[in-house]
């Protein structure tokens, strides 16, 4: 019969027989028939049904194997973690059951009350307590003192919270030193993010600058995650994009108010007052490659700031070996201590000159070092700066007038970079006075303030003043960090194993022009670009085959059925063996994907990559290293760091969703 009907028809018939066996209570037969469906190329979701049947038939070893296969194929699906929780509870592994129920919660299982009930039942069970006592008895003491308690999985009662009414600011400028003082500093178009937890129903968030209303928008009500018990509290989220370009520079008072529908707002709960510093916009040279940098908007436009920002073209970064922001025409190097300190730093300074052969390097050195500094062949100019070590105050000191004079002396140089090689918590405080937009120091990591780059090493034994690393090495490491910032020297590592056999398993050959689309993300579904099915249609029209790495059957339903049937789309919704995926990525004409492991992997193999980067972090830091293009949206809230709780965004993840198909297609089809 199998010779006269299609494979798909035969698979459907076998699945019907499996369903009948299941409904008839013949669980072992049903399991074997579902496994036959898998052998015939059935979807990975059939593994779940096979696992259920093996569990009912008391074949727990094979049942667990099926469930684990589903988990590997769909690591972000909360349903499989719920089912694994049920399975481990059935077989008496209560610790594993608790862990998987917890994962179901973290993956946002839709029935929160159900999984919460299961967790509470497990936590209160005597079986879990006995299992834990048995494990503790078996554990040896050899590594007990080395175990990091902070890494241990938390129990439900440790994750759940008793919320209280409050007004939280997640983002309000960047803490900086400016000529107007030190504080929360805002430049150009910026985002003010936060949330309000209150028992009073609210509608809008109003923001006032020096008593002038500058922003008003609806609040977004979102769930209170991990609340211990139901309450009248509600969480309201806001993400205000505001253009501060036309406000006077200097210090201002800002008031944020969540407007209650009834009653008066309360300070610290529905409204909050802060002091900010409005500073001049960053120059295009410094900001153009940053996803948080918004070019000058049209203040006369009828469009809102959000509408104008969302209409900007996406940021396109051609991956290069370097990512240093801006120029390096003039560099300040500080070594404001004694002669011996200068000597041990000399290898780092000479390396700096090798890295920057055409830059003007100005040495800001202590009077004891000025003579030696002028003989090193490193500095184009040496300036002696008095920064004495005070024996009574136990630190180096510089009074206010001397600090102002130091800043005035530095100002004409327009330093692009300032580096401090003094291993002290005091000297780096002078770095902002140089006026350099980028600063680096070798100072202790717990003493860093307002600096971009630091390096430190501590001794594994003895006090804080002991270190097994020479000061020469620490200082040289800082120079090497700059060298790698300018050129990371990353080289692709092409695959060397044969490709024909692994490609053939997916109906492909090395001569095929195919594009791999990796649509998933290891962190969260909300960081995934939503337009891959539409992009697939456009790539097919351009003459490419598409290897579509999907996460579920829903995506498959949005793809052209004919292309799936004739092999122009190879749809992968389960975990692919390492060697197979290595071959697929290595031989692809192009790989397009979210910020995920496979995009880095494809780049390592020398495949051209177009990656779509969310705004949670910097595309220059986490874009692929070995070539290709990174696309990202310019959004003022870039750098939010959101990874687990999508309710915190407040702008519907415009940093991902607003990347257009046309922009991706343009980069994909460019030579």
N, C-alpha and C positions, 0 to 999 in steps of 0.2 A: 504493500500500500504506500510505503514511504517513497517509492519511485514514481508514483503517479500524482502526488500532491506536493505543494511547495513546503519548504522547511518551516515557514511561518505558520502554515495551516496545521502541519503535524504538531508543532510546538503548542498551538492552541488546543488541539485535541488532548494532548498529554496533560496540559494544565487543567482541562475540564475533568479528566479522570482523577487527577490529584484532588481537586475540589470536592468531587463526589466521595472519594475515600475519606477525606477530612470530615465531611458532613455526616458520614456513616460511622464515625468513630474509629476507623481503621488508621490510626495515626502513623504507624510504621510504614504502611503501604503509601500513605499520602506523602510522607517524607521522601521516600525513594522516588516517587513520581515527580515531586517538585525538584529534586536533584537532577532528574532526567531533563526537566525543562531547562535547568541551568546549563547542562551539557549541550543542549540544542541551541544555546546562545540566548537564553532568556535574560531579562533584566536582572540586575543585582538585587532588586527589591524582592525577588522570589526567594532569596536566601533567608529573608525574615520569616516567610511562611514555612520554609523547610526547618528553620530553627525552632519555631513554635511546635511543629509536629514531632521533632526529635525530643523536645522537652516533654511533651505529653506522653511520648512512648518511653520515657525514662532513660533515653540515650543522651545523657547530659554532656558527654565529651564532644559528640558531633554537634549537639545543639549549640554549645558555646562557640565552637568553630564557626558555625553559620552566623551567629550574632556578631562575632568579631569581624567577619568578612564584611558584613553590612556597615559596621562602625568604620572600618578602614576606607570603604567606598564613599561613605557619607559622614565625615567627621563632624559636621556642623548640624546634623539632624538631631533634634532633642528626643525624637521618638525612640531611637535605638538605645539611648542611654536609659530611658524609662524602662524599656524592655529588658535591658541587661540588669537593671535594678531588680525587676521582678524575678528574673532567672536566678540571680545569686541569692535572693531571699529564699527561693524554692529549694536550692541545693544546700542551704545552711551556711552560706558565706556572707555573714551579715555586714562585715566591714566593707566588703566589695559592693554589696547592695547599697549601703549608705553612700559610698563614694559615687556610684553611678546615678543615684537619685539626685545627689547634689549637682552632678554635671548636667542632668536634665534641667534643673532649675537655672543653672548658669547659661544654658543654651536656649533659655526662654521657652520651656515647654508650655504649650498653650493653656493647659488646665493647671493653673498655679496651685489651686486648693488640693487637687488630687496628689500631686507630687509632694506638697507640703505635709499632707496627711501621712503619706508613706514614710517620709523622713522622720516625722515625730514618732510613728509607731516603731520604727527601727531603733531610734535613739533611746526610747523608753523600754525596749525589750531586754529581758534578762539574758537572752541568747547572745546579744552583742557584748554585754558585759563579760560573760563567761568566755567568749572568743578572745576578747582583748586581754583578759587575765591569762589565758593559755599562751597567747603570743608573747606577753611580757615575761612569762616564766621561761620561755625558750630562748629569748634574746640574751646574747652575751653582753658583758659590760665593757668589752674592749673598745668599742667606738661610741659608747653611750654619751660620754662627755663632749664628743665632737659634733654630735647631731645639732643642726641649726633648728631650733624650735620655730623660728619665723617661717621656715619653709614647709612646715607640716600642714597638711590639709586642715582647714578649720571645720569645726562641727557647726551644725545648723544654728545653735543658739549663739555661737560666736560670730556668725555672719549676720544674723538678724539684728535689727537695731531698734532702739526706742527713740524715735525721732522727736525733735522739739522745734518750736517755732524759731526761725532764723532767716537772715538775709545773707547769702553767700555770693561773693564775687570770685568767679573763676579766672577772669581776665580783666584787668584794667591797667593798660599801659605796661611798660617795661621799667623795672626799677633801675634807675640810672643816675649818675652824677651829671649835673648840667651847671651852667653859669647862674641859673636861678635857684640852685640848691639840689638836694638829693631827694628823689622820690619817684612816684609812678609817672612815667613820661610817655606822652602820646605824640605821634607824628603823623600828619596827613590823614588818610583814611584808616581808621582803626576800628577794632571790635571791642565792645564791652559785653562780656558774657557772665552769666551767673544764674542763680535760682533762688526762689523764695519758698520757704515752707511755712504755711500759716493755716489757721483754722478759719480765717475770714475769706470768703469767695472774692476773687479779684478778677479784673478784666484786662486792663492795660498796664504797660510799664511806661512811665514818663521820666525823662532825664532832663535835668536843668543844669546849665552852666552859668554860674554867677546869677542865679535867679531867672535866667532866660530859658524857656522851653526849647530844647534843640532836638528832641526825639520823642515820639510817642508811637507805640505799636501794641497789638494784642499780645498778651502772655500766652504761652503754650502750657496747658495742664498735662502732666505726665505722671505715670505711676510712681509711687513710693516703693522702690525695690527693697526687699528683705525687711519689711516692717514686721515686728514681732506680733503685733495684734492690731486689728482694725481700729482706726481712730478717725477723728474729724479732720485731721491734717490733710492738706493737699500741697503738691509740689508744682510750682510754676517756673518755667524756664524762659530765659530771654537771651538773645544774641543780637545785639544792636550794632549795626554797621553805620558809622557816623564819619562824616568828613570834617575834620578839625582844621583844614588848611587855611580857612579865612578867619579863624579866631586869633586874637593877639597872642604872641608867644609870651611865656611866663607862667606864673602860678595862678591857678583858678580853683574855685570851689565847685564841686560837682555833687548833685543830689539825685539819687535814683529812688523812684517811688512806684511801688506796685499798688494800684488804686483799688481799694476795697469797694465792693458793690454797696455795702452799708457800713457805717461807722467811720472813724478816723484812723488813718494809718499810724502805726506805732514805730518809733525809732528803733532800729536794729532788727525789726521783723518785716514790716511792709515798706519802710524807707530807710535809707542809709546815706550818710554824708561822707565825702572823701575830699582830699586835696590832690590835684593833679598838676603836672607841668606840661603845657603845650609847647613843643619845640618845633623848630623848622623841619620841613620835610627832608627825608633822605635824598641825596642826589641820585639821579638815574644811574650813574656809574656804580654806586654802592648797592642800589636796591633792585636793579633790573632783573637779576636772576633769582630773586627771592619770591616765593609764592605769596608772601604776606605783603609785598610791595604793590600798591595800587597806583597806577599813573594818575596824573592830574585829571579830575573829573570836571564836567561842565556844571558850574554852580547855577547857571541859568536854565538848565534843562528841566522840563516838566517831569522827567523820570526821577524816581527815588534813587538813593545811593545803591540800594540792593539791586534795582533794575539796571542801573548803569554798570555796576560791577559784573552782573551776570551776563551782560552783553559784550564784555571785553573778550578779545580772543584768548584762547588758552595759552599758557606759558609753554614754550617748546624748548627743551634743553637738549642740544646735541651732546651726547656723552663724550667728554674729553678727559684726559688724565688728570687735569687740575680743576679745582673748584674755588680757588681763592677769590674773594670778592674785591674787585677794584684793582687799582694800580699800586705799584711799589716804587715810585720814583724816589721818595725820601723816607728813610727808616731811622728811628731813634733806638739806640742800644744803651740801656742803663746798667752801670756797675758802680754803685755809689758807696763802696766800702773800701777795703784795704788792698794793699799791694798783692799779698798772697792770693786773695780772692780773684783778682784780675788774672793772675798767672794761671790758676787752675781752670779758668773759663776760656783761656786763649784758643784751645781746639774748637770750641763751639763758635767763637767769633770768626775764626778763620774759615770754618765751614760756612758760616753765614755769608762771607764775602764770595765764596765759590758759588753759592746758590744765587746770589744777587750781584753779578759782575758789573752791571751798569747802574745799579741804584746808588744814590748818594746816602752813605751811612754816616750818621752823626753820633759820636760817642758822648754820652752824658755820664761823666765819671767823677769819682771823688778826687779831691786835690792830690791825694797820695798816689793816684793812678794815672794822672794826666800825662806825666813824662813818658811812662812806659807805653801808654795807649798810643801815643803819637808815633811810636817806632814799630808797631805791629803790622803795618801795611793793610789794615782793615778799615780804618776810619778816614773819611774825606775831611772831617773836621772833628775836633775834640773840644768839649766844653766842660770846664771844671764846675761841679755843683757841690756846695757845702751841705752835707747831710750827716752831722756828727752823731756819734754814739754817746748818749748821756749816761754816765755811770750811776747817777742817782735815780734816774727814771727807768733805768734798765731797758732802754730802747733808743733807737735813732729818732731824732726830733727835728722839726722844721717849723718855725712859727708862721703865723698867718701871713705876715708881710713877705716873708721869704718864699712861701708857697705861691703867692700871687706874682712875685717877681719871676719865679721859675716858669709859671704859665705864660707870662708875657714874653719871656726869653724864647720859649718854644713856639709861640704862635706864628712868627714869620716863616717858619720852616714848612708849615702845612704838612706835618708828618702823615704818611699813609699807614704806617705801622710803628708801634712802639713795643720793644721787648725788654723785659727786666730779668736779668740773670742773678739778682740778689736773692738768696734763699732766706727770706725774712717776711714776717707778716706785716711789716711796716712799709717797705719800699714800694710794694705794688700799689699802695694808696696814692702814690705820685703819678702813676700811669695815666689816669684820666686828665691830669694837668697838661700832658703833652699835646692834647687835642687830637691824637690819632684815633681814627674810627675803629681800628682793630688793635687789640693789645694782647700780649702773650707774657707769661711769667713761669718761672720754675719754682714758685713759692709753694708752701705747704697747702695741701688741698683744703684743709679746714679753715684757712685764712683768706680764701679767695673772695674778692668782692668786685662785681661789675666787670669781670674780665672774660675774654673769649676763650683762651686756651691756657691750660696749666699742666704741669707735670710734677709728680711726686713719687717717692719710694721710701718705705719705712722698714726698719729692722724687724725681723721676726722675734727678736729677743731684746731684753734690756729696755731702757726708757725711750721716750719719744725723740731724744736727741741722738739716738744711735741709728745708723743706716749702713747697710752692707754695700750700697752703691756709691761710688765716688761722686763728688760734686761735679767733676769733669764730665762724667757720664750723664748726670742729670741735665746739665746745661746743654751738652751735645744732643741729647734726646729732643730738647726743645727746638734746636736748629733743624734736626732731621724731620720733626713734625711739620715745620714750615716747608721743607723741601718736598715732602710727600703731599702737602696741601697744594703745592704748585704742580706737582707731577707724581702721581702715585705709582707710576711704572707698572701698572697692571697689564699682564699679558694673557690672552686667552689660552686655554688648554684644550686643544681639539681631541675628539674621541679617536681612538686608535683601533678599536675592535670592529669586526665586520658588521655591516648594516643590513645586508640583503635579507637575512632570515628574520630578524625582529620586525623589519618593515613589512615583510610579506604577510605576517600574521594579521596585519591591519589593512591588507589589500593595497599596499603602497610599494613603490620602488624608489631607488635613489635618483632616478631621472624625473620623478614627479615634481611638479611645482605645487607645493602645498604649504598652507599657513596653519600654524598651531594657535588656537585660541584657548587660553587658560582663563576660565571665567570665575574661578573660586578665589577664596582668600582664607588664610589659616586663622585670621583673627575674628572676623565677623562678616555676616552677610551684608550688613549695611555699608560696607566699604567696597562692595562690588559694583562695577560699572554695569548699568542695566540694559545696554543696547547691543549686546553681542549677537542675538538672533538676527537683528536687522543688518548688522555689519556683515554677517555671514552671507546674506543674500547678495550684498554688493560685491563681496569678494568672489563669489561664484560667477557673477556676471563678468568680472574682470579676468576670468579664466583659471582661477586657482581652485584646487581642492582644499578642503578645510578639515583639519583634525580638531574637533570640538570637544574640549574637556569640560563636561558639564557636571553639575552636582546633583541633579535629580531629573525625573521624567518630565517635569513641568517645562523645563527649557527645551527638551526634545520636541514637545508638542508645538513649539513656536517655530520650528525649523521646517524647510520645504521637504515634504514626504518623499517626493521623487528623487531628490538629491541624496536623501538618506538611503533609499532603496538601491540606487545605481552606484553608490560608493563614492560620490563626489564629496559627501560629508561622512567622516568617520567619527561616530559619536561614542565618547568614552565617559561612562558615568560610574566607573568603579576604579579601584586602585590598580595601576598598571605596574607590572614588574619593573624593577630598576633598569635593567638592561634595555628593555623595550622602550621605556620613556627616554632613556639616554639617546637611543638611536633616533627616535621621533623628533626630539629637540635638536639633535646635532645635524640632521639632514634637512630640516625645514628651510624653506626659502625665507621665512619670517616667523617670528613668534610675537603675538600680541597678548598682553595679559595685565592683570591687576598687580598691585604691589605684593608679590608672593615669591616663594622659593623657586618655582619653575622658571620665572623670568630671569632670576640670577643664574640659574643653572644653564639656560639656553645661552645667555651672554658669555658664560665661562667657556662654552664649547665653540664660540665664535659665530654663532647665529645672530643675525640682525634682530634686534628686539625693539618693539614699540611698547612701552609700559605706561599704564594709566595710574598716576600717583595721587592718592588722597591727600588732603591738606593736614592730616594729623601730625605729620613731621615733614622735614625738608627733603625735597626731591634730590638736592645735591648731596645729602648725607646717605639716603637710602635708595636712590635710583641705582640701576644696574651699573657695573663698573667697566665692562669690557667693550662698550660701544652701543650704537643704536640711539634711540630717542626716548626721552621721558616727557610725557604730557601731564600738565597739572593746571588747575584753575588758580587764578589770582583771587584770593579771598582774604579779607583783613583778619579773619580769625585763624589763619593757618598756624600750625604749631599747637593745636588744642590737645593733642595726645590722646584723643578718645579711642579706646580700643574695645571696651566691653559694654558700655552703657550708651546705646544709641539715643536715649532720651535726652542726653546732655547737649545735643548739637544746636537746636534752635533755628537752623537755616536749611533743614531738609537735605543735608549733605550735598549742598551745591558744589562743593569741591570735587565731587565725583560725578554727580548726575549732569552737571552743566558742560562737561566735555562732550562735544558734538560728534556725531558719526562722520560728518564731513572732515573734521579736523583729524580724526584717527585715520580715515581713508587717505587723506592727503599725504600723511607721513608714511602710511603703509605702502603706498604705490609709488612713492618717490624713489629715485635711483639711489 
